[in-house]
């Protein structure tokens, strides 16, 4: 089973849209509702991130797997054996047939390390010469194991493989200046709706915010 945990602290949503920007958009000049508006900024950013299947400010995560076949997608592929039979393996196979580990929460910034517990239960850092990092504009990034590389034998444990990676539109957890303006405008529209309509509704998102966010919506598997 694949498990993902936040490493470090969660970025503050006001790094994406500041309180001052939100109040200006809402045409509010007093400070009586600053706490409410700050909470609505956080909720609006979370809604936009969930809709786009991505992260905006820099987030750092630890992904753990039980085996090398345990990947973050439910794709399976057939591996033919020399005796004519075949087995079904979990994985994500590219055009060249190399095994890939798909990472959640695009856009992918960087990979810090891959570590694994070997058969003697010793934690070892896997050399980066064994794999390469693939990043895309329209889907999740992935780790591709290089052709001919033999995967290390693992200890039987839930966190046998440990992958730490960074994701987001910016390599900062406080400065959202590199986040596309369309995303920030969509967040303000969502915020405005939450502020004005303080009750539930059947509509998922304001229509204009969907149009603004759709070009930045990542594919899921």
N, C-alpha and C positions, 0 to 999 in steps of 0.2 A: 504494500500500500504506500502511495506517495503522500507525504505530509509536508506542509509549508508553514513556516513560522516567521514572524517578523523579527528581524535582527536589529537591535537598537530601538530607537524611539519612533513613533509615528509622526510624520511631518504635520505641522499646523496648517489647517486649510486656509488661513488668512495669508499664507505665502502665495497662494494661487490668486485669490481675490481679497484685497485688503478691506478692513472695516471702513476706511475712508471712501474707497471706491464704491463699496456696496451702499453706503449712506447717500453718496452723491447720486447713484442710479435710482435709489428709492426717493430721492428729494427730501431727505430727512436732515434737519439741522440741529436737533437736540440730541442729548446723550442718554435719555431715559430708557431707550430700548437697545442700548449697545450690546448687552448680554444676549438678548433675544436674537439680534441680527447676526452676532458672531456664531451663535448656535445654528442659525439658518444657513450661514455660509458653509459650515462644516457639513450639514445635511445635503446642501446643493452640490458640493464637490463630490460627495460620496455617490449621489444619484448619477452624476455625469460620468464618474469613473465606472460605475456598474454598467451603465448603458453602453459605454465604449469598450468595455472589457480591458481597461488599461489603468495605468497610474500616471499622474501628472507631475508632481514633485518627485524627487529621488526617494525611492524606497529600497531597503535592503532586506533580502529574505534568505533563509536557510531552507533548502528543499532536501528532504531525506527519502531514501528508497531502500527497500528490503533487498532487491536484486537489481542487476543491470537491466533486466527485462521490464522492470517496474517503471513505466514512463508516465508522463502527465497527460496522456491521451489514451483513448480506448481503442486505438487502432491495433490490428493484429495482422501478421503476415505469415505466409507459408514458407517454411524452410525445408527444401527437399533433401533427403538423406541418401547416402550412397547405395543403400539396399533397396531403393525405390519407394520407401515410405516417406512420410513427411511429418513434421511437428508444427504446431502453431505457436508462434512466439509473439509476445507483446512488443511493440516498438513502432517507430515511425520511419519508414524506409523511403529515402529519396530516389532520384532517377538512377543513381549509380549503385543503389543497393546497400549503401552504408547505413549503419544504425545511427539514429538520432534520438537525443533526449530533448523533448520540447519543454521550454521553460514558460511558466505562466506570467501574467502581468506585464505585457508589453507597454511601451517600447523598451527593448533590452538595452542597457547601457554597457555593462561589462560583467565579466565572470571573475570572481575573486579566487576561487579554488574549487577543486574536486578532491575530496578525501574519502577514504574507504577503510574499513576494518578488515584486515587480512585474516587468513585462516587461524592465525595465532592470537587474534583479537587485538592487534596493534593498529593504531590509527596512523595511516600513511597518506601523505599528499601525493596525488597522482600527477606525474609530470605533464605539463601542458603540451609537450610534443606529441602526445597520444591523441589529441583531438583538436578541433578548430571550432570557433564560435561563428554562428551564422545569424545575421540580423536582417530584418525585412521591414518594409514600410507598411505592409498590409497584413501581416500575421505575426504570430509569436516567434521569438528567437529560439534557436536550438543549438545544442552541442552535437557535433557530428564526430563520431569515432573514426579515426583515420583508417584507411584500408590496410589490412594486414596486422592490425594491432590486436593482441590477445588480451581479453578482459581479465583482470586479476580475480583470483578466487576470493570469495567473501566469507566472512564469519556469518553464521546464521543469527541475525539480529535485526530488529525493526529499523535501525538507523545505519545499516551497513554502508550505504553510500551517502555522502553529505556534500551538497552543492550550495555554495553561497554566491549570490548574484545581485546586481543592482539594476533597477529599472526606473523609467520615467522619461519625461521630455527634457529634463534638465538634470545636471549632475549636482544639484543643490536641493537641500530639503527646506529652504526658506525663501529662495528667490525664484519666482515664477515668470520672470521676464521672457524666458525662451519658450514658454507654453504658447501655442497658437492663439491668436486673439479671438478666433471663432469659438474656441472652447471656453475662454473666459467670458465672452458675451453670452454664450448659452447658459453658463452657470448663473449669470446675473438674471437672465430671464426666468430660470427655475426659481431663483431666490425671490424674485418679484412676485411670482405666483404664490409661493409659500407664505410670503408676508401678507399679501392682500387677501388670499382665500385661506383662512385659518380653520379649515375643515377638510375632510377627505373628499375625493372626487373620483369619478370613474376614468378620467383621462390619465394616461401614464405620464406624459411630459407635455409642456407647452409645445405646440407644433413647430414654431420657429426654432426652438432649441434642438429639436430632433433633426431638422434640416441642417443646422450648424454642426451638429455632432456626427452625423452620418458619415462624412468623409474620413473621420478619425476613428471609426468603429472597427475594431480588430476582429478578424475571424476567430471563431472558436471551433474546437474539434469535438 
